[in-house]
Amino acid sequence: MKPLPEKLERLLATLEALERSDRIQLLIDLAGTFQPVPAFIAQRPFPPERRVPGCESEAYVWPVPSDGTLKFYFAVENPQGISAMSLAAILADTLSGVSLEAVAAVPADVIYRIFGRELSMGKSLGLMGMVNMVRAAAHHELKAAEKD
């Protein structure tokens, strides 16, 4: 298993060291830092190809190339989508600007290290879908770079 990007690993270590109630509070706090996709990147109605499959919170992902890496932007249309907002804030902060190889290697089940194993199946699928879209964008950029 490849090591995770340093900033993500540090956050995971912090989360895993917390009691469940403190972890939940930190994730709620992180959701409060969520910045929706800026208008210069995308505007409603958002294109269906950017929507995360299976996400009950109607999350969308925009990977924007930046100096050989990607910067990630998200929209979460459900105002009660606290977990999706929290994950979007985490992914945007810890994976934007990271090498494409490192982003592509982040396992989808990292969500269990973030949220714990108590997630419902529906929530798990949606959150994994967010990670998978970020990973797929990195894979796509890597393949495009190989062709150049």
Residue, then its C-alpha position, 0 to 999 in steps of 0.5 A: m500500500k502506497p503512503l498517503p499524501e502527508k497532509l491527508e495522513r496528518l489529518l487522519a492521525t488527528l481524527e483517529a486519535l479523537e474520541r468519537s464525539d470529538r471526531i464528529q465535532l471536528l468533522i462538523d467544524l470542517a464542514g463549516t470550512f467548505q467553500p462551494v465551487p466559485a462561479f468562475i469554475a462552474q454555475r448552476p445548473f451543474p453538468p451531470e458529468r460532474r455529479v458524484p454517482g450515488c451521492e445522496s447529497e448531490a455532490y459535484v467535483w471539478p478537477v482543475p489542472s494547475d502546474g502539473t497537479l490538480k486543484f479540486y473544487f466541489a459543490v454540495e447541493n443538499p444543505q444537510g449534506i454535512s458529511a459530503m461538505s466535510l469530505a469536500a473540504i478535506l479533499a480540496d485541502t489535502l489533495s489539491g496541489v499534490s502529485l497526480e500519482a499520490v492522488a490516484a493512489v488514495p484508496a476509496d475506503v479512506i472514508y472509513r478512516i475519516f468518518g469511522r465504520e458506522l457509516s450507512m451503506g448509502k452514505s458510504l457509497g456517496l462518499m467513496g464516489m467523491v474519492n473515486m471521482v478525485r482519483a479518476a481525475a488524477h488517473h485521467e491527467l496521468k494518461a494525458a501526460e503520457k500521450d504528450 
